[in-house]
Amino acid sequence: MGSPLLAIVRLTAYLLATMALIPVQTVLLRCGWRHGSRFARCYHRLCLRLLGFSVEVIGVPVPGRPTLFVANHMSYLDITVFGSVILGSFVAKSEVAGWPLFGLLAKLQRTVFVDRKRGSTAQQRDGISERLAAGDDLILFPEGTSGDGIHVLPFKSALFSAADRTIDGEPLTVQPVSLAYTRLDGIPIGRGRIPFFAWYGDMDLGAHLWRVAGLGHTSIELTFHPPVTLAALGSRKALAAHCHAVVAGGVAASLAGRRPAAYISSQAAVADAAIADVQTQ
């Protein structure tokens, strides 16, 4: 499925634009992240157009204070989706730094690279905390890996360790975000087509990108849920359970074509039940 000619045109345009703009981002970063972050957002928006994506934003990102955004993760494509909306950096596994091209782009986004091996929780927390304390927004994928796009994997509570801090005397703001690839050429993607966009397991990156670039127009929904704090929920496990319940519910709603008003109250109930279950363990 997909057009080889369209894939060639899109990928050529994407690579030419990227190579031309890398020096610009490098210079802007030397002038300060404020300039670099705005340019990075423009770059990601350009990439979305070149690859045939459009993003509908539901809800509002928390403005005016450092925020840890936590979201489900499907593939490397998510970086461009989130980067087109949020003026922030990503938290990624250390292996990403060595990827061809994407590793360089991650560094230009000032990505926080973490070693997710057992025993490195303190190092992860400190690296993330330093950036939040400096006023940066960070985007975290607490599943720890990319999933199939249908099921949201459990959130690793250890990755929420940085949420146990205050910024200017206030608890750190954590905002759950749901990402869903919903339509292809106006037709609901459904479970059968989700693997076109999800990149997980032993999938080859180059082959996956080639296939995606040859598809038609893709619609994506990015849903920003009400923000929370670890202090309000009581523990990292409770915070992880709450965010997972809300994000998973948002993904399911987007794939089913439901709007936020129809499910946000029910998701609050689901999240409360998840927290109660954690607290009884």
DOKOL-202590 format. One line per 3 residues: number of its first residue (from 0); for each residue x, y, z of N, C-alpha, C. Coordinates in steps of 0.02 Angstrom, whole numbers, plus 50000, padded with zeros to 5 digits. Layout:
BEGIN
NUM	X:Y:Z:X:Y:Z:X:Y:Z | ...
// end
This chain:
BEGIN
0	50042:49940:50000:50000:50000:50000:50044:50062:50000 | 50023:50113:49962:50062:50175:49959:50093:50185:49892 | 50111:50247:49878:50139:50266:49814:50215:50275:49820
3	50255:50236:49782:50328:50245:49784:50349:50315:49761 | 50314:50341:49710:50330:50408:49685:50319:50461:49738 | 50262:50455:49773:50247:50502:49827:50299:50497:49883
6	50320:50436:49899:50371:50426:49950:50436:50459:49931 | 50456:50453:49868:50518:50484:49844:50514:50560:49850 | 50458:50589:49827:50450:50661:49829:50452:50687:49901
9	50414:50654:49944:50409:50677:50014:50476:50670:50051 | 50508:50613:50044:50570:50602:50080:50626:50646:50053 | 50626:50659:49988:50676:50705:49960:50667:50775:49988
12	50604:50798:49989:50589:50864:50016:50607:50868:50090 | 50591:50815:50127:50605:50813:50199:50680:50817:50212 | 50719:50777:50176:50791:50776:50186:50824:50841:50166
15	50802:50870:50110:50830:50933:50088:50816:50989:50138 | 50754:50991:50161:50735:51043:50210:50774:51033:50275 | 50781:50971:50297:50816:50957:50359:50890:50976:50355
18	50922:50956:50302:50993:50971:50295:51005:51047:50289 | 50958:51082:50257:50966:51154:50249:50955:51191:50315 | 50912:51163:50359:50894:51199:50420:50936:51179:50481
21	50972:51124:50478:51014:51103:50535:51064:51158:50554 | 51099:51190:50505:51146:51244:50525:51111:51303:50558 | 51050:51317:50536:51012:51373:50566:50997:51358:50639
24	50972:51297:50652:50957:51279:50721:51019:51278:50765 | 51075:51257:50737:51138:51256:50774:51157:51326:50797 | 51151:51374:50752:51167:51444:50769:51119:51471:50821
27	51054:51457:50812:51004:51484:50858:51013:51456:50928 | 51034:51393:50933:51045:51364:50999:51101:51400:51036 | 51150:51424:50999:51204:51461:51030:51180:51528:51057
30	51125:51551:51029:51095:51615:51052:51047:51605:51110 | 51033:51541:51126:50987:51527:51181:50930:51482:51159 | 50906:51439:51206:50854:51390:51190:50788:51423:51171
33	50775:51483:51196:50712:51516:51180:50705:51525:51105 | 50759:51546:51073:50756:51554:51000:50755:51485:50966 | 50796:51440:50991:50800:51374:50960:50735:51335:50965
36	50699:51342:51021:50637:51304:51030:50583:51328:50982 | 50580:51392:50970:50529:51418:50924:50545:51398:50852 | 50608:51399:50836:50627:51377:50768:50614:51302:50760
39	50628:51263:50813:50616:51191:50811:50542:51177:50799 | 50498:51215:50830:50427:51205:50820:50407:51220:50748 | 50435:51272:50719:50421:51288:50649:50447:51232:50603
42	50505:51205:50620:50534:51150:50581:50488:51089:50583 | 50464:51071:50641:50421:51013:50647:50355:51024:50609 | 50329:51084:50611:50268:51098:50574:50279:51092:50499
45	50337:51114:50476:50354:51105:50405:50359:51031:50388 | 50391:50992:50431:50398:50920:50418:50329:50886:50414 | 50282:50907:50456:50215:50878:50453:50184:50889:50385
48	50191:50950:50359:50164:50965:50293:50197:50923:50239 | 50263:50918:50243:50300:50882:50192:50282:50808:50192 | 50267:50780:50250:50252:50709:50255:50178:50693:50249
51	50137:50745:50242:50065:50734:50232:50026:50723:50296 | 50049:50753:50351:50014:50746:50416:49979:50812:50434 | 49925:50806:50470:49893:50864:50502:49874:50845:50573
54	49883:50892:50619:49871:50878:50690:49814:50921:50715 | 49766:50889:50747:49712:50925:50781:49728:50923:50856 | 49732:50982:50886:49747:50987:50957:49682:50995:50996
57	49672:50951:51044:49612:50953:51087:49636:50969:51158 | 49606:51019:51189:49630:51040:51254:49686:51091:51246 | 49716:51110:51302:49766:51163:51302:49827:51142:51341
60	49887:51148:51312:49948:51135:51351:49954:51186:51408 | 49980:51164:51464:49988:51208:51522:50035:51266:51503 | 50012:51328:51511:50056:51385:51492:50092:51413:51553
63	50149:51445:51540:50178:51489:51589:50220:51459:51644 | 50227:51392:51648:50269:51363:51701:50298:51297:51676 | 50355:51276:51703:50385:51213:51682:50336:51155:51691
66	50330:51114:51640:50281:51059:51642:50314:50995:51616 | 50297:50939:51648:50317:50874:51623:50257:50844:51588 | 50260:50842:51521:50207:50812:51481:50220:50737:51476
69	50170:50696:51491:50179:50623:51487:50128:50595:51437 | 50152:50553:51391:50110:50532:51336:50126:50460:51315 | 50079:50431:51278:50091:50366:51247:50139:50375:51188
72	50170:50321:51167:50222:50325:51117:50212:50270:51064 | 50210:50291:51000:50200:50243:50946:50261:50235:50902 | 50296:50290:50888:50353:50285:50842:50393:50350:50844
75	50446:50351:50805:50487:50411:50798:50447:50469:50768 | 50392:50454:50734:50349:50506:50706:50319:50551:50760 | 50311:50522:50820:50282:50560:50875:50322:50623:50892
78	50387:50620:50881:50431:50677:50897:50410:50738:50857 | 50397:50728:50793:50376:50784:50750:50307:50809:50770 | 50263:50763:50789:50195:50782:50809:50198:50826:50872
81	50231:50802:50924:50236:50841:50986:50277:50904:50976 | 50331:50899:50937:50374:50957:50926:50339:51013:50889 | 50286:50997:50851:50249:51049:50815:50202:51089:50859
84	50192:51064:50921:50144:51097:50966:50177:51124:51029 | 50223:51086:51058:50252:51104:51122:50322:51134:51113 | 50334:51190:51147:50400:51221:51147:50442:51188:51202
87	50462:51127:51190:50498:51090:51242:50547:51041:51213 | 50577:51002:51257:50625:50950:51238:50598:50882:51259 | 50631:50830:51235:50609:50762:51248:50655:50727:51297
90	50627:50677:51330:50667:50630:51370:50670:50565:51330 | 50729:50542:51313:50737:50483:51271:50791:50437:51297 | 50786:50374:51278:50838:50326:51298:50904:50346:51266
93	50958:50329:51299:51024:50351:51277:51043:50325:51208 | 51015:50267:51187:51031:50240:51121:51013:50286:51064 | 50961:50328:51074:50937:50372:51021:50992:50420:50999
96	51036:50439:51045:51089:50487:51028:51134:50462:50972 | 51139:50396:50963:51182:50368:50912:51147:50351:50847 | 51082:50365:50842:51046:50350:50780:51068:50397:50724
99	51074:50372:50662:51090:50415:50605:51036:50469:50597 | 51055:50529:50586:51012:50588:50576:50967:50602:50634 | 50925:50554:50655:50878:50566:50709:50914:50581:50774
102	50972:50551:50784:51011:50566:50843:51035:50638:50844 | 51057:50663:50787:51078:50733:50782:51019:50780:50794 | 50962:50763:50764:50903:50805:50773:50881:50806:50846
105	50888:50749:50880:50871:50746:50950:50916:50792:50991 | 50980:50793:50975:51027:50836:51011:51011:50910:50998 | 50991:50926:50937:50973:50995:50921:50908:51017:50955
108	50868:50968:50979:50807:50982:51017:50823:50984:51092 | 50887:50976:51109:50910:50975:51178:50877:50919:51218 | 50873:50861:51186:50843:50802:51218:50883:50782:51280
111	50848:50761:51331:50879:50733:51391:50886:50658:51380 | 50946:50634:51373:50958:50563:51362:50968:50528:51429 | 50931:50474:51439:50935:50439:51503:50951:50365:51491
114	50986:50336:51538:51001:50265:51538:50946:50231:51578 | 50905:50191:51545:50848:50161:51579:50863:50093:51609 | 50927:50078:51620:50945:50016:51652:50929:50021:51727
117	50918:49963:51757:50902:49961:51827:50959:49992:51868 | 50941:50032:51917:50991:50063:51960:51009:50134:51939 | 50981:50158:51883:50999:50225:51860:50944:50276:51873
120	50896:50258:51917:50839:50303:51930:50861:50371:51955 | 50909:50372:52001:50932:50436:52029:50962:50481:51976 | 51001:50451:51931:51032:50490:51877:50979:50517:51830
123	50928:50476:51814:50873:50499:51772:50838:50558:51804 | 50822:50550:51869:50786:50602:51905:50824:50667:51905 | 50890:50664:51918:50930:50724:51922:50934:50760:51855
126	50943:50722:51801:50948:50752:51735:50884:50787:51715 | 50828:50755:51728:50763:50784:51711:50748:50844:51756 | 50763:50835:51821:50748:50888:51870:50786:50953:51854
129	50849:50946:51835:50889:51005:51820:50859:51046:51764 | 50834:51011:51713:50804:51048:51657:50738:51080:51676 | 50698:51046:51716:50634:51075:51738:50647:51135:51783
132	50697:51129:51826:50714:51184:51871:50738:51245:51832 | 50768:51232:51773:50791:51287:51731:50734:51320:51691 | 50674:51292:51699:50616:51322:51666:50595:51289:51601
135	50625:51233:51584:50608:51198:51521:50547:51154:51529 | 50509:51147:51476:50457:51096:51471:50488:51033:51443 | 50468:50975:51470:50494:50911:51447:50438:50864:51428
138	50450:50822:51378:50401:50774:51354:50429:50705:51368 | 50391:50665:51407:50413:50600:51429:50365:50546:51404 | 50394:50490:51380:50354:50433:51359:50364:50378:51412
141	50322:50376:51463:50334:50331:51520:50321:50257:51507 | 50299:50238:51447:50296:50167:51431:50366:50138:51427 | 50415:50181:51413:50484:50159:51408:50502:50132:51340
144	50454:50124:51296:50466:50101:51228:50405:50118:51186 | 50409:50109:51121:50351:50122:51078:50306:50062:51075 | 50240:50073:51069:50191:50020:51068:50156:50012:51001
147	50105:49971:51000:50070:49955:50937:50018:50006:50917 | 50008:50059:50958:49961:50111:50940:49890:50098:50961 | 49875:50036:50981:49808:50018:51003:49806:50013:51079
150	49855:49978:51106:49858:49969:51179:49913:50014:51207 | 49898:50048:51261:49948:50089:51295:49980:50046:51348 | 50045:50036:51342:50082:49994:51390:50082:50026:51459
153	50090:49987:51511:50093:50016:51579:50147:50070:51584 | 50133:50122:51622:50181:50175:51633:50229:50154:51689 | 50293:50163:51678:50344:50146:51728:50347:50202:51780
156	50328:50185:51841:50325:50237:51894:50393:50267:51909 | 50447:50229:51897:50514:50256:51911:50528:50318:51869 | 50499:50321:51809:50512:50378:51765:50476:50441:51789
159	50434:50435:51840:50399:50492:51869:50436:50520:51929 | 50496:50496:51942:50533:50517:52001:50546:50592:52002 | 50556:50621:51943:50571:50693:51940:50510:50736:51957
162	50450:50704:51958:50390:50743:51975:50386:50759:52049 | 50428:50726:52089:50428:50737:52161:50474:50795:52179 | 50458:50854:52154:50497:50913:52168:50452:50974:52161
165	50477:51031:52184:50440:51093:52178:50477:51141:52133 | 50439:51183:52098:50466:51235:52055:50440:51302:52081 | 50485:51345:52105:50465:51409:52134:50414:51399:52190
168	50425:51347:52230:50382:51334:52287:50318:51298:52273 | 50305:51281:52210:50244:51247:52190:50261:51177:52165 | 50216:51127:52177:50228:51060:52150:50234:51061:52075
171	50277:51019:52048:50287:51015:51976:50221:50996:51942 | 50205:51030:51888:50146:51014:51849:50160:50957:51801 | 50115:50907:51803:50119:50850:51757:50055:50849:51715
174	50062:50849:51649:50003:50849:51606:50001:50787:51561 | 49951:50743:51570:49944:50685:51526:49921:50707:51456 | 49948:50674:51405:49931:50689:51335:49920:50623:51297
177	49866:50621:51259:49850:50562:51218:49865:50577:51145 | 49900:50530:51113:49916:50536:51041:49883:50480:51003 | 49848:50496:50950:49815:50444:50909:49817:50464:50836
180	49838:50417:50794:49834:50425:50721:49765:50400:50701 | 49722:50446:50679:49651:50431:50675:49624:50418:50604 | 49648:50455:50554:49618:50448:50487:49672:50449:50433
183	49659:50410:50381:49702:50409:50322:49659:50426:50262 | 49672:50484:50231:49631:50510:50176:49558:50515:50197 | 49547:50536:50259:49480:50547:50285:49444:50486:50310
186	49473:50428:50302:49441:50365:50323:49472:50342:50389 | 49430:50324:50438:49458:50300:50502:49510:50246:50492 | 49567:50254:50525:49622:50207:50516:49605:50137:50542
189	49576:50134:50601:49556:50069:50628:49617:50027:50648 | 49602:49970:50680:49655:49927:50706:49698:49897:50650 | 49668:49884:50592:49705:49852:50539:49760:49896:50509
192	49751:49963:50513:49799:50008:50482:49846:50041:50532 | 49834:50032:50596:49877:50063:50647:49950:50044:50638 | 49966:49980:50620:50037:49962:50611:50073:50002:50556
195	50036:50036:50512:50069:50078:50462:50107:50134:50496 | 50085:50155:50556:50114:50212:50590:50153:50192:50653 | 50134:50138:50684:50170:50115:50744:50236:50082:50724
198	50288:50098:50760:50355:50069:50747:50379:50038:50812 | 50380:49972:50813:50397:49938:50875:50426:49868:50859 | 50450:49836:50911:50479:49770:50901:50542:49774:50859
201	50546:49730:50809:50606:49728:50766:50595:49759:50698 | 50546:49805:50692:50532:49838:50629:50593:49877:50605 | 50607:49875:50540:50662:49913:50511:50640:49986:50502
204	50680:50032:50528:50661:50103:50527:50656:50129:50456 | 50705:50114:50413:50704:50140:50345:50643:50117:50306 | 50628:50052:50311:50570:50024:50275:50505:50054:50300
207	50503:50064:50366:50442:50093:50396:50431:50164:50372 | 50484:50205:50373:50479:50274:50350:50459:50278:50277 | 50487:50233:50236:50471:50231:50165:50396:50218:50154
210	50369:50171:50193:50299:50154:50186:50254:50212:50208 | 50271:50243:50264:50231:50299:50289:50231:50356:50239 | 50289:50371:50210:50294:50427:50163:50254:50416:50100
213	50239:50354:50083:50201:50341:50023:50126:50340:50033 | 50103:50348:50095:50031:50348:50109:50001:50416:50092 | 49936:50420:50098:49901:50483:50083:49906:50532:50141
216	49852:50571:50151:49851:50620:50205:49830:50587:50271 | 49870:50599:50323:49857:50569:50388:49835:50621:50438 | 49780:50606:50473:49754:50651:50526:49773:50622:50594
219	49794:50666:50638:49817:50647:50704:49781:50689:50757 | 49763:50658:50812:49734:50695:50868:49782:50695:50927 | 49793:50753:50955:49835:50762:51013:49791:50793:51068
222	49776:50754:51119:49730:50776:51171:49766:50792:51236 | 49762:50854:51258:49792:50876:51320:49740:50872:51376 | 49754:50829:51425:49708:50818:51481:49723:50865:51538
225	49678:50871:51587:49690:50915:51644:49756:50898:51680 | 49794:50948:51699:49858:50936:51733:49848:50911:51804 | 49898:50877:51831:49896:50850:51899:49966:50861:51930
228	49971:50843:51994:50036:50846:52028:50045:50782:52070 | 50107:50765:52082:50121:50707:52124:50097:50721:52195 | 50104:50783:52217:50083:50800:52285:50008:50787:52295
231	49968:50800:52244:49896:50791:52249:49877:50717:52249 | 49916:50675:52214:49899:50605:52208:49934:50561:52260 | 49987:50586:52290:50015:50551:52347:50076:50509:52336
234	50086:50481:52276:50144:50438:52264:50157:50433:52189 | 50218:50411:52172:50235:50401:52102:50190:50349:52070 | 50177:50294:52106:50134:50242:52078:50064:50267:52064
237	50038:50307:52109:49971:50335:52099:49970:50384:52040 | 50023:50424:52035:50028:50471:51979:50033:50433:51913 | 50075:50380:51910:50082:50341:51850:50016:50307:51831
240	49980:50281:51881:49916:50248:51868:49865:50297:51841 | 49862:50356:51871:49816:50408:51848:49830:50427:51776 | 49893:50443:51761:49911:50465:51694:49898:50410:51643
243	49914:50348:51661:49902:50293:51614:49828:50286:51599 | 49785:50288:51650:49713:50280:51640:49686:50335:51595 | 49707:50397:51607:49683:50453:51568:49707:50450:51496
246	49772:50436:51487:49801:50433:51420:49770:50376:51380 | 49766:50317:51410:49737:50259:51375:49665:50273:51356 | 49628:50304:51400:49559:50321:51384:49554:50371:51327
249	49600:50419:51326:49600:50468:51272:49616:50437:51205 | 49664:50390:51204:49681:50355:51141:49621:50316:51116 | 49588:50279:51162:49530:50239:51142:49474:50283:51115
252	49464:50340:51148:49411:50386:51125:49426:50414:51056 | 49489:50434:51045:49507:50461:50979:49499:50409:50924 | 49519:50348:50937:49514:50295:50886:49441:50278:50873
255	49398:50288:50923:49326:50274:50915:49288:50333:50887 | 49322:50390:50880:49290:50450:50853:49249:50488:50903 | 49261:50477:50968:49224:50514:51019:49261:50578:51036
258	49224:50628:51058:49254:50692:51076:49267:50695:51151 | 49312:50738:51174:49331:50741:51244:49274:50750:51292 | 49225:50793:51275:49170:50808:51321:49131:50745:51337
261	49132:50696:51293:49093:50636:51302:49127:50586:51349 | 49192:50594:51360:49226:50543:51400:49269:50569:51456 | 49279:50634:51461:49327:50660:51509:49306:50646:51581
264	49239:50650:51596:49217:50635:51664:49224:50562:51680 | 49210:50519:51630:49217:50447:51642:49290:50429:51652 | 49336:50463:51617:49407:50448:51625:49432:50470:51694
267	49402:50523:51721:49420:50543:51789:49402:50487:51838 | 49344:50456:51827:49322:50401:51870:49368:50341:51863 | 49388:50326:51801:49434:50270:51789:49501:50283:51823
270	49525:50345:51817:49589:50363:51848:49585:50357:51924 | 49530:50379:51953:49522:50374:52026:49522:50301:52048 | 49490:50258:52008:49488:50187:52024:49558:50156:52020
273	49597:50179:51969:49665:50154:51962:49708:50173:52021 | 49700:50235:52045:49738:50259:52103:49719:50220:52165 | 49653:50208:52174:49630:50171:52232:49659:50100:52232
276	49663:50071:52173:49691:50003:52167:49765:50003:52186 | 49802:50054:52165:49872:50058:52182:49881:50067:52257 | 49840:50107:52287:49847:50123:52359:49831:50064:52403
279	49792:50017:52378:49774:49958:52417:49825:49901:52410 | 49873:49910:52364:49923:49858:52353:49977:49859:52406
// end
